[in-house]
Amino acid sequence: MAKIQTRARAVDMLGRQQIAGVQNALVELFKNAHDAYANRVAVDHFEDFGGADQGFIVIRDDGVGMTHDDFVNKWLVLGTESKAVSNSLPFQPEGVETRPITGEKGIGRLAIALLGEQTLVLSRAIREDGLHSLVVGLVHWGLFEIPGLNLEEIEVPVRVVSDGRLPTDKILREMRSELIDCAKNIHFNHPEAEIDRIVMQIDAFQPNLGSVYNFLKSSEDRHLTLEDGGTGTHFLVAPSNPVIKLDLVNEEKDGDYGFRKHLLGFSDAVFTENSSPRLETSFRRWRLGDVGGEELLDPETFFTRHELLDLSDHLLDGEVDEFGQFSGTLRVYDKEYSIVVPWGGAKGRPTKCGAFAVNFGYLMGNRSESRLSPELFHSLNEKLNHIGGLYVYRDGVRVLPYGDYSFDWIDVEKRRNKGAGYYFFSFRRMFGAVLLTRSNNELLKEKAGREGFQQNEAYRQIRDILINLLLHLAAEFFRKSGPNTDAFEAAQDELRKRSAALERQQKQSATKRRKFASSLEAFSEDIRSGLPSTEIANLMHLTQSRMDAAARLPDQDKAAMELIRAEQEAISALAQLRQKYTKKRPAGIALGKELQRNWDAYIVERKRLEEEIFNPFEEHVAKTLGAVAEQARVYVDQRKRLEERINSLANERKKDLADAVKQANSTASDTRQTVLKITERARLALDETVRTIQVDLNRTDLATMPPEQIDNMRRNWEEQLTDIEGRHRDALMAARDMLASLAENLRASDGEQPAQIMQAMEERMLALEEQADEDFEMVQLGLAVAIINHEFAASIKRVRKSVQQLGQVSRRSDGLRPLYESIRSNFEHLDGHLNLFTPLQRRLQRSAIHIGGKEIRNYCNDLFSNRFERHKVLLVSTDGFLELGIDCYASTLYPAVINIIDNALHWLNSVPSDRRIELHADSSGIYISNNGPAIEPYDVQRVFERGFSRKIGGRGLGLFISAKALEAEGLELQISETPRPGYVVTFAILFKRNGE
């Protein structure tokens, strides 16, 4: 009778080859620590340490450990039933809550083979009878890779160390010797086996356990040790798998959580109410020279309960019963709903997947649509970018790979790619969990390799239930025209308004800061060049000359008068210089550190000017007048001199105050006119709506209309009136509240305190007015083109038909043929231009066509041929461009290319000769280059902003509209950082990359 035998390679296949990656292997060891009632498990990875700088890894927990019997008859036995059978549960310490068992198959321990070549196992157990001796085992996993080897041929050296200490060097040496002898015996029985590398590694594996544990003790607050009564299981693996270092290096280089994302959140402390982690996990990375290890699994790196409940924009929390029906609560921003979501797959029968709980928070992708402050949004958004997703926990322990955003197990992103507005949810913007238990969800079976659940009926059901839930939520609460989208849309609208207001204020503050910084820099430059001293010296020389001239006048009274006048003119000139070098700090903005330092430096320098230049000059003028008058024996009436001085100063101050009063009155008048215009617009809008409804009513025959239809019309008209009145009333009330607050502040502080409020309000109102004017211009332009397109459409059809008929007639007349060809050619050219109007008809005429590079070149030549010839511009097309082929809307691509070339023709006028425009293309996009003047660096981004133009009389709309239109079709218009060879400026229309 034959028997089934087990090869040693089965261990390698079930362990190293079965587990998906090193993170999965570590999670298996975390699970073993969890099942052993450990409170902590720590992993320390030492890079480039040990022999040949290969590194090693230490894994430690403080669980109940293994006895000698456990190690020999369970840990070293494959497929043990100890965890799966209830009458053989692991030891449970007294006073500790019972933990659900996470292991079933008895092979998870083999995952350690993936972490390195050989493992030193140290375990001290505690049982009902007290503390046990330390068990030590040494395994080299390379022995299990040898072909043709049976398991019983491999021996594992095991020792029991009493007296509460770690194994000595002698014990470890004996164990190494036994393992080497085992390898040699294998080679003796299997000569083909390669054991040299294995023997070399075993011989080189000489860890100094005392040094290792002392080092670890010095680096942690709560030392995990097997000495002094410490229990648990520790593994020392060397050399460590080089993939660990590579993964860590890649994570650091890419700036993501590529390595740690599978290890974070092992034990649920976030998604279950009143939960705390049963097991604290740690992974520290040690590099040569590090004083402290880098902790990768800091609990703050993962989500917190506070973030889930308080910081998410939307929050779902509920349970799915055994029939797949969801009931729970949904918070949309600040409004909460009690909801029930049916699932039609049960058909009256309990599901295979069983009942479970689900909750997740959701953060909006745009800061302007989130209720969080910029700081909180940035922090949570960073976490989502690294670890966002829907996790799965079974009995409080994470199931891999769920939660990894690259494993979208419920196809959220697949649906979103079909329509972001329709399906709403993004997998990466979610953070939550499906909460399972082994008792309720036993048919959800994990794969042996720990790569998720087996795709059985239970898994398909739970997946279908969750997809149905997300579809229902999107349709009911987040999709336009959904029955419960009022709260979502209203909150979004309000958040967008606040964000836009804040953005405008920030731009205004930035502009003020730039201007203020420029004025301070100009002041500093004048000081460095010594300009104030030069100006004062020149003024002193002029004043001295005038006083000397006055002193030489024969008429004493006239001489005295001229002396006083010379003094007054000097003082007035000094006042102008003081004004010139006085900079006012703008109100209502924060300067920032650097600008604040410049301002502080200005104050010091301005004080120095006053003390060392301006005041001494003023004193010198007075002394000079006295000295000149005394020398010329001219009597100066001091009363008259003082009166002249006071009157001159008073007149200057009155003039300054009058200017300020005039500006204030002008601003107040403008504000009043603006408010009046807004109120008038609101009244006219309501009147227009009322008249429209009256017209509709007069046109409607109510006698023949069913009552239900009459009620629908009535409700529709009432909603129109309520909507138009509500929108304008809210806007007017907001304006009234702002003006009332301003008036109150003015009364309370004589106009000083609310200066910055008035400034901000005036700027906001002006910005809104300018925005409205710009939008109105765009609407007028669009309407004009739409009318032209509509009127031309019918006429062009008739002309096109007539041209075709003329072509048929011309075939019978040689004299008509040249005339027909000329008419046809010019008509096709005109017809091509009329196609530019099609963007306005996209909803009716939306069809993408294949566009070739030759077609674009020919179109540009036809359109600009006269200008090319007139301005002596050469249009060059590369082979790459002529071979171009792109499926796109002609109404999007052609106008963009035309606009770029039109701009190039304008700027090429400033080039004396050799004016060139090049069309080029490659797999990434289309490139339009010219050798005109360079674009200033500070204009590179602004050229695509609405209203920005360096052309005289330019409106700044062409590139703005082109960029937006291309962006809507998945293309991107930008200025290349590096122009094409031989050119100065290159515009790039980049194609949409695959997967985006």
Summary of the structure (lengths in Angstrom):
residues: 996
radius of gyration: 41.6
end to end distance: 62.0
largest distance: 148.3
contacts: 2914
relative contact order: 0.04
helix: 55%
strand: 14%
